Amino acid sequence: MADRVTVIGWDGSPLDPPARAALQAATLVAGAPRHLALPEVPAHAERVQLGSVPLAARRIAAHRGTAVVLADGDPGFFGVVRALRDPEHGLEVEVVPAVSAVAAAFARAGMPWDDARIVVANRRTLRRAVNVCRAHPKVAVLTSPGAGPTEIALLLGQVHRTFVICESLGTDRERVSVLTSDTVSQHRWTDPNLVIVIGGGSTSQPGGSSWLAGLDPGGADQPRGFGLAAVAYDPGGQEADPDAGQEPGRGRRLRALQLAALGPGVGDLMWDVGTGNGLAAVEAARLGSAVIAVDRDARACALAEATARRLGVQLHTVHGVAPQALEDLPEPDVIRIGGGGPRTLVACADRRAQRLVTHAMTRDQAEAAGRVLAGAGYDVECTLLQSVELETSTWSERGRTVVFLLVGRRLPAPR
């Protein structure tokens, strides 16, 4: 095992004395070609190109001498330090950090970044990274070949954002470009790059202070809890509580159980088909999920958008009739079906989301829906729910709801 392993971050500026001293003593240096070409790398040192980090880590572990690993920016932030410290390799490292690429990119843009979400996009995580860009107004994306600015913009589709694209930060080839997402694919971009994706509104107050990086947990005026009545989201509104016997398929108790079964979160895309008052969509967005709310009623879409704006969350609405309105939508992770009939259920099941929830008012309807889901490869669970609302001043019954809740969970593919 190497006697000493030092990981040095490089941001294009001259190396500081500790980094320079570690390099001078190195008998093995690992890094990208641009790092190995630095004049400070000793001529006598063994050079290891850092293509596969696990392979390089094994080379370092087997080396007898002093090893240095060169990496861009802060190597402890989405960097090589995590891989080198993997128990498989048994390496203990010292770290000399530099300014991270994320910090440098926001500095070039002249923007704060404590309220930004930071994601890594590669071929495996690209879709989830894009979903974060749908759901959050400020996202820094650490890209990779095949998962860069063009791919992000194309997957965003009709969701318009502003891109700040930083190429080759800290080098003499550095370039910073600001474009709208619909024009990004018209250019060619140089790796490595970092993309700041901005837009869709923000709940941050100008000049205000934040206390939790990457998140906006909301203030004291935000409703606490989920599955709340409509009035909790719009105290001045006139919309009645759906649990009062008016729309049993849209009751807040059912909505809470639907969201609990779906579990939408950061990186997910949820379809809310037949969104109605939009509260399920808004609550999923509050959990960090990207949400597309679909409804044939333009007033329902407008109500959902207004509630989302009031609560400072992102929501993409589609005014159209399902299943036709679903054909060009990006692939969902979870689906809530609030209405649309059997053809809509079939179309949603065909998109093979991980989880899907719907409801039925009669047992015959529930059995028919269960057969559709089972035929599409879902494990189906059905629960008969009954809730009774009481007027607590007299403890008399105020409303009663009986509904069947169906949950489809995608079965794992056979091995």
Secondary structure, DSSP 8 states (H G I E B T S, - for coil): --SEEEEEEE-SS---HHHHHHHHT-SEEEE-HHHHTSTTS-TTSEEEE-SSHHHHHHHHHH--SEEEEEEES-TTSSSHHHHHT-TTT---EEEE----HHHHHHHHHT---TT-EEEE--TTTHHHHHHHHHH-SEEEEE-BTTBSHHHHHHHHTT---EEEEEESTTSTT-EEEEEETTTGGGS---SSEEEEEE-S-----TT---SSTT-----TTS--SSS--HHHH-TT-----GGGTT-GGG-HHHHHHHHHHH---TT-EEEEET-TTSHHHHHHHHTT-EEEEEES-HHHHHHHHHHHHHHT---EEEES-TTGGGTTS---SEEEE-S-HHHHHHHHHHTT-SEEEEEESSHHHHHHHHHHHHHTTEEEEEEEEEEEEEETTTTEEEEEEEEEEEEEEE-----
